[in-house]
Amino acid sequence: MGRTIDISARLTNERPTLKLSEDMVYKVNNRKSAMLILNQKMKNADINDIEEVDEILTVLLGKEAVKEINEMDPSLAGFQAIMMGAMAAVMDEDLEVVEERFRESAEDQQ
């Protein structure tokens, strides 16, 4: 009999959450279909266009969450933290890993 690779503990229907405050906790859409849409949007996106950034965040968090976040009117640094937190949740990585990747990418572009 062949070898069995058991990945059952890695498969879950639970979605990660992103917590912005005690009463602002959002489920993050980390499904394959959402990632395919996200990849396409990010490939063609102008990150300086707030509507396109909102569309990307909508794929991950939903329209209501984006509306509430926009009503918060976060600083640029705060908004970056939200985006990186959402990406960390999607990729099931620590926030620090995603932040480091972002810094390295920004340095490479300079």
SULPE-V870515 format. One record per pair of residues at least 4 apart in sequence whose ideal C-beta (glycine too) atoms are under 8 Angstrom apart, sorted by sequence separation. I is the first residue (numbers start at 1). J is the second residue. D is the distance in whole Angstrom. If there is no record, write none. Layout:
BEGIN
i:I j:J d:D
i:I j:J d:D
END
This chain:
BEGIN
i:7 j:11 d:6
i:20 j:24 d:4
i:30 j:34 d:7
i:31 j:35 d:7
i:32 j:36 d:7
i:33 j:37 d:7
i:34 j:38 d:6
i:35 j:39 d:6
i:36 j:40 d:7
i:37 j:41 d:6
i:38 j:42 d:6
i:39 j:43 d:6
i:40 j:44 d:7
i:41 j:45 d:6
i:45 j:49 d:7
i:49 j:53 d:7
i:50 j:54 d:6
i:51 j:55 d:7
i:52 j:56 d:7
i:53 j:57 d:6
i:54 j:58 d:6
i:55 j:59 d:7
i:56 j:60 d:7
i:57 j:61 d:6
i:58 j:62 d:6
i:61 j:65 d:4
i:62 j:66 d:7
i:63 j:67 d:6
i:64 j:68 d:6
i:65 j:69 d:6
i:66 j:70 d:6
i:67 j:71 d:6
i:68 j:72 d:7
i:74 j:78 d:3
i:75 j:79 d:7
i:76 j:80 d:6
i:77 j:81 d:7
i:78 j:82 d:7
i:79 j:83 d:6
i:80 j:84 d:6
i:81 j:85 d:6
i:82 j:86 d:6
i:83 j:87 d:6
i:84 j:88 d:6
i:85 j:89 d:6
i:86 j:90 d:6
i:87 j:91 d:6
i:93 j:97 d:5
i:94 j:98 d:7
i:95 j:99 d:6
i:96 j:100 d:6
i:97 j:101 d:7
i:98 j:102 d:6
i:99 j:103 d:6
i:100 j:104 d:6
i:101 j:105 d:6
i:102 j:106 d:6
i:103 j:107 d:6
i:104 j:108 d:6
i:105 j:109 d:7
i:106 j:110 d:7
i:19 j:24 d:7
i:20 j:25 d:7
i:29 j:34 d:4
i:30 j:35 d:7
i:47 j:52 d:7
i:58 j:63 d:6
i:61 j:66 d:6
i:69 j:74 d:7
i:74 j:79 d:5
i:88 j:93 d:5
i:93 j:98 d:6
i:19 j:25 d:5
i:20 j:26 d:7
i:46 j:52 d:6
i:47 j:53 d:6
i:72 j:78 d:8
i:88 j:94 d:7
i:18 j:25 d:7
i:19 j:26 d:8
i:45 j:52 d:5
i:88 j:95 d:5
i:91 j:98 d:7
i:17 j:25 d:5
i:18 j:26 d:5
i:45 j:53 d:7
i:57 j:65 d:8
i:58 j:66 d:5
i:61 j:69 d:8
i:74 j:82 d:7
i:17 j:26 d:6
i:57 j:66 d:5
i:88 j:97 d:7
i:17 j:27 d:6
i:18 j:28 d:5
i:45 j:55 d:8
i:69 j:79 d:8
i:85 j:95 d:6
i:88 j:98 d:4
i:16 j:27 d:8
i:17 j:28 d:7
i:41 j:52 d:7
i:45 j:56 d:6
i:84 j:95 d:6
i:87 j:98 d:5
i:15 j:27 d:5
i:16 j:28 d:5
i:54 j:66 d:5
i:57 j:69 d:7
i:15 j:28 d:6
i:69 j:82 d:6
i:15 j:29 d:7
i:16 j:30 d:6
i:41 j:55 d:6
i:42 j:56 d:6
i:84 j:98 d:5
i:15 j:30 d:6
i:41 j:56 d:5
i:84 j:99 d:6
i:54 j:70 d:7
i:38 j:56 d:6
i:41 j:59 d:7
i:84 j:102 d:6
i:38 j:59 d:5
i:37 j:59 d:5
i:38 j:60 d:7
i:80 j:102 d:8
i:34 j:59 d:5
i:57 j:82 d:8
i:61 j:86 d:6
i:34 j:60 d:7
i:57 j:83 d:7
i:60 j:86 d:5
i:56 j:83 d:8
i:60 j:87 d:8
i:57 j:86 d:7
i:60 j:89 d:8
i:29 j:59 d:7
i:53 j:83 d:8
i:60 j:90 d:6
i:29 j:60 d:6
i:28 j:60 d:6
i:29 j:61 d:7
i:28 j:61 d:6
i:29 j:62 d:7
i:27 j:61 d:8
i:26 j:61 d:5
i:27 j:62 d:8
i:26 j:62 d:7
i:26 j:65 d:4
i:18 j:61 d:7
i:24 j:68 d:6
i:24 j:72 d:8
i:20 j:69 d:7
i:20 j:72 d:8
i:38 j:90 d:8
i:35 j:90 d:7
i:34 j:90 d:8
i:28 j:86 d:6
i:30 j:89 d:7
i:30 j:90 d:5
i:28 j:89 d:4
i:29 j:90 d:8
i:20 j:82 d:7
i:28 j:90 d:6
i:30 j:92 d:7
i:18 j:82 d:7
i:18 j:85 d:5
i:18 j:86 d:6
i:18 j:89 d:5
i:17 j:89 d:7
i:16 j:89 d:4
i:16 j:90 d:7
i:16 j:92 d:7
END
